Amino acid sequence: SLLTAWSNEELERWVNAYQEDPHFVNVIQTRKLETDMNRPIHPQYFIAEDNLIYFEDVLGNLRLCVPRTLRAEIMNEVHNTITEAAHAG
């Protein structure tokens, strides 16, 4: 596990990016309109209090969902940051 702290600006950037991603807009809107929380339409998604969206796998592990507009940046950061990369180059 990795614990991090989000700046307000970064958190706002992610929440806004979810609003630009058609898939996550659907997840957010559907969740707001749901009346039976025991049978959600998108049960694999969890929206946290800070409005970040997580995917819950079959083992119950939560994985942060990355909005489409941020994916290239995140992949580049994870791949090219020396402390995060599994290999050089």
Sequence and secondary structure as in RCSB ss.txt:
>XXXX:A:sequence
SLLTAWSNEELERWVNAYQEDPHFVNVIQTRKLETDMNRPIHPQYFIAEDNLIYFEDVLGNLRLCVPRTLRAEIM
NEVHNTITEAAHAG
>XXXX:A:secstr
       HHHHHHHHHHHHH HHHHHHHHHHHH S TTS SSTTEEE TTS EEEE TT  EEE   GGGHHHHH
HHHHH TTT SS  
